[in-house]
Amino acid sequence: MNKLSILKHILPFLFVLIGMFSYSQTQIEGTIQDSLGNPIGYVNVLLQPVESSRILAYTATQQDGNYQLNVNKIGELKVVFVSLGYSKKEIIINLNGQESIEVNAVLFEEEMLLENVNIEGERPISIKKDTIIFDADSFRRGSEVVVEDLLKNLPGVQVDGDGTIKVGDREIERLMVDGDDLFEKGYKVLSKNMTSDAVDKIEIYDKYSSNKLLKGIEESDRVAMNIKLKDDYNQQWFGNADVGIGGLDKLYQKNRVNLMSFGKKSKYYFLGNSNNIGEDAIGDVSQMIRPMRFNQPGSVGDGERASSLISLYTNVPQLKRERTNFNDSRLVSLNAIHNLSEDMKLRTLGFFNWDKNEFFRNTATQFLLNDKNFTNTEDFSLTKNKFLGFGKMDYTYDISDNQMLEYTGSFNSSDINSDSNLIFNGNSTLESLQDDNQQIDQKLLYTHKLNEKEVLLLSGRYINDKSPQTYVNNQFLFADLFEDENNIENVGQFSQNTMDFYGTEIEYKNRKENKNLIEVVVGATYRKDQLESTFQLIDENEIRIEPEDFQNLTNYEVLDFYAKGDYLYKLGENLNLTGKIEAHQLMNSLENINQVNQNQDFFYLQPQLGIRWKLNDQNTLLGSYTYSTNNASIIDVYPNNILTNFRGFILGFGKPTQLNSSNYILNYRLGNFGDKFFANASVNYIQNHDFFSNRSFIQQEFQINEKILIENQELFSANTTVDRYIKAISSNLKLKLNYSQTNFINFVNQSGQREIKNQSYSYGLELRSGFLSGFNYHVGTEFRTSEVKTLQNNFSNTFSNTDNFTFLDLSYVFSDRFNMSLNTEYYYFGNLESDNDYYFSDLSAMYITKNKKLNFGLSAKNLFDTRTFRNFNITDISTSTTSYRLLPRIILLNVNFKF
C-alpha cells in the first residue's frame, strides 16, 4: 500500500471531523469601548448559559478593543464583559447556527472606595513571575474522571500515552498537592488515580528548585506542577470508588478506590486498584525506586544500580501496552506527609503490587548473512507472576531559616517468576526464570544558605542492590557449540549481580551581584560490583558439566576522586555563556575467575562549553559542546560468556577501559509557553571516539556476540515541533519532524568489517480542539520510515520499512449529566504482504446523577474485536514479522461513587 492508499483511510476520519465541527459554528465578534468612545483592551469576554455561571467559552479583547469568540452552541446564551475598574455588563443573545453575530458593548467606569472593597480579577489563565496558574473549572469539559484527564485540556500541557506529563517540550519534575510532593518522578500514581473534582487551581512552576534554599541561586530549567484543592476538599477526608464489571468471553473487572485527606498538619493518600483489562495502575515505578535527577544538586548516586543479565522479553513496539497485557493486577498504596512541627516534616510512601501477566507472540525471522541465509520461527507464550514491595521515608528538618537537613531512606523488594512455552523451529522449549531484586538506598543532604547569594551543600549516599536470577531451559540447542557433549537434555544458568555504592559531595554555589554564577563541586565515589554467573549442561536433572569459558566470577572496584568547576557568565540580560571543567582521578581494580588482577590509575579532564542567547522575547538559541569520558561498567568488563536469552550469549570485554565521546547540541526556540505560536528545533551530533561493538557468530540454533572496542561511531539526530493555536477554530495544530542516523562498524561470522548506516525519520501532524464544552476532537497522523544499509567488501544491502499511525479521538458533552468519548486508532505496516491494516476503537459513556455523588458509565475496549496484531522490523542482519495476541472486545458497566 502506498501513501496515497493510506490517505484514503485517513480522509474519511477527517471528513467526519470537519462535518461534525462545522455544524452550528458561530463567530461572535465586536468592539468594547468606554463612555468616551476609547477602546478598552484586555477585557474578559465570557460566554455563559443564561441561568448559570458555567463558562462555555472565553477570550479577551486586544489592545484595540476588538475580540472574536468561536462557539458551536445554539439557543439563548449571555455574553459577559468583565474588566477591573469597570462595571460588569451582560448581553443576552440567541444563536441559531448563523455564521457570525456582532456584539458590541460600552463599559462604564465603576467608582470604588478601595479601603472598603476587596477587588479580585479571576481569569482562566494568569501569570505571576515564574508561575502560570490555570483555573481548573474553566477547562473542564464534563468527561474528566482523574487528574490526568483534566491536564490534557490545558493549553501547552501534553500527556503522553504512558502518562508522562510535559509542559512544552519538558517533562515535569514533580506533581504536588498544595505544595507537598508524595511521589517525585513517580507522579503517575497520583495523576492516574486522584479524582479531578477536587482540583481548584493548577500551578506550573518554571525555573523550579526542589531545594527551597536554592531558589534564586541555582540556574534551573526544570518545571513542576502543583494542584491546589477546592476549599470543600481541604481539612477533611474525601475519596471515590470505581467498580467496573462485564466481559463477553470471561469475567473482566476494573476497580479502584481513593481515600485522602490534605490538612495543614498531615496529608494522607490511600489507593487501591485491581483490574484484569490490561491497565497499569502505577505507570513506570522505576523513577520512584531509582530516581534519575540529572545535573541537580545533591544527586550523587542517582542512576547507580545492579543490572539483571537475562530477560524474557514482552515488549510491543508502537502498540499500546494494555492491548497485549493479559493481566490480573492488585495494588495497595499507603502514603502520608506529617508536619511534625514548624521545622520538621516526615513523608512516608509505600506500595505493594501483585500481578499475573500472560503474553503471546509468534515471530518469523529471516537472517540474511553473507555465508548463509535461514529462517527461525518462534511461537512464544509466557506466564509471569510478580510481587513488588517498596517503602520510602523522607525526613526534612529546618535547622534555621538558612539551614536544612534532609534524609531519604528506601527499601525495594521484587520477586518475579516466569514460565514460558516456546516452540522454536517446531520443537517445544520450556523456560523458567526466577528474577529477584532487593535494594537499600540511604541518602543524607545538608544545605546551608550562607547569605542571599551563596549556598553550601554536603551530601552522602549509600546503595546496596542485588539481582539474583535462576534460569532453566529443557532443550539443548547448543550441540554445535559443545560438540563433544552427548546426552545433554537441559541447560541452566544461575547469576547474581551485587552492587555497593558509597558517595559524598561538597557543593558550593555563588550567585554574583551581576547574576554570574560560580559552582564548585568536590566529591568521591566508590562502587564495588560482584558479578557471578554459572552456566550448566544438565543430564537427567544432574549437572554434568560447567563449560570453562561460560563461567564468571568478577569483582570490579571503581574509586573516583573528582572536582568540578562551573562558571555562568551573563553578558547582559539576554546572553549567557557557560564554561565547565571536570577533573577525575580514577582507580579501577578488576579481579576475575582466573585470578587475574588488573589495576588501572587514570586521570582525565572533561570540558564543556555552552551558550544561551535570547535574541528577543520570542527567539532563544541554545548550544553546547561536551567532551566526555565514561568508565566501562561491570556489564562490559566481565571476561567470559553469559547467557542472555534462550539461544544467545554475550562475551565480555575482559578488562577495564574508558570510552571517549564528543557531543554537540544546538537548540532553537521560537515563542514561549502559552503563546499562540511555539516552535522548537534541535540538532544533536555525537561522535563516540571509542565504543563497544559486536563480533557476532550467528548459527541457526544459537548466537554468540563478543564485545569489541571500535573507534568512531557517529550519531546524528534532528527534531522539530511546531505548535500553532488557530483562534478561528479554537484548536491547536502540532507538526512534528524527526530524523536520526547512526553509523557504526561490526563483524559477523568471521567476515570482514561491516559498515552499518541506520536511518529513521518520521513526520506527522496533530489537531486538538480547545472548546470548553460540547464537542471536542483530537486527530493526528504520523509516518515512520526506517532504513538499514550494510556495506561490506564493495557489496551493499539495504532494508527499509514505512509504517503509518493515525488516530481520531472524539468527545461530546451532551449536558452536565451525560458525556461520551470515542477513541480510534489505525496502524499500517508497509512491508507486510497481507493483513497490514489494523483498526482499534474504544468507547466510553458516563451518566452523572443530580447530586454528582453516584455516577454510572459504560466502557468498551477493542470494539472491532481485533485478536491479533502484526508488525515488521528490520536490523542489519535480519528482517522479522511478529504477531501478537490481543485482549478481545471488553464491555464494562461502571459505577463511580464519590464520598
Buried (B, 14 or more C-beta within 10 A) or exposed (E): BEEEEBEEBBEEBBEBBEEEBEEBBBBBBBBBBBEEEEBBBBBBBBBBBEEEEBBBBBBBBBEEBBBBBBBBBBEEBBBBBBBEEBEEBEEEBEBEEEEEBEBEBBBEEEEEEEEEEEEEEEBBBEEEEEBBBBBBBBBBBBBBBBBBBBBBBBBBBBBEEEBBBBBBBBBBBBBBBBEBBBBBBBBBBBBBBBBBBBBBBBBBBBBBBBBEBBBEBBBBEBBBBBBBBBEEBBEEEBBBBBBBEBBEEEEBBBBBBBBBBBBEEEBBBBBBBBBBBBBBBBBBBEBBBBBEBEEBBBBBBBEBBBEBBBBBEBEBEEBBBBBBBBBBBBBBBBBBBBBEEEEEBBBBBBBBBBBBBBBBBBBEBEBBBBEEEBEBEBBBBBBBBBBBBBBBBBBBBBEEEBBBBBBBBBBBBBBBBBBBBBBBBEEEBEBBBBBBBBBBBBBBBBBBBEEEBBBBBBBBBBBBBBBBBBBBBBBBBBEEBBEEBEEBBBBBBBBBBBBBBBBBBBBBBBBEEEBBBBBBBBBBBBBBBBBBBBBBBBBEEEEBBEBEEBBBBBBBBBBBBBBBBBBBBBEEEBBBBBEBBBEBBBBBBBBBBEEEEBEBEBEBEBEBBBBBBBEEEBBBBBBBBBBBBBBBBBBBBBBBBBBBBBBBBBBBBBBBBBBBBEBBBBBBBBBBBBBEEBBBBBBBBBBBEBBBBBBBBBBBBBBBBBBBBBEEBBBBBBBBBBBBBBEEBBBBBBBBBBBBBBBBBBBBBEBEEBBBBBBBBBBBBBBBBBBBBBBBBBBBBBBBBBBBBBBBEEEEBEBEBBBBBBBBBBBBBEEBBBBBBBBBBBBBBBBBEEEBBBBBBBBBBBBBEEEEEBBEBBBBBBBEEBEEBBBBBBBBBBBBBBBBBBBBBBBBEBEBEBE
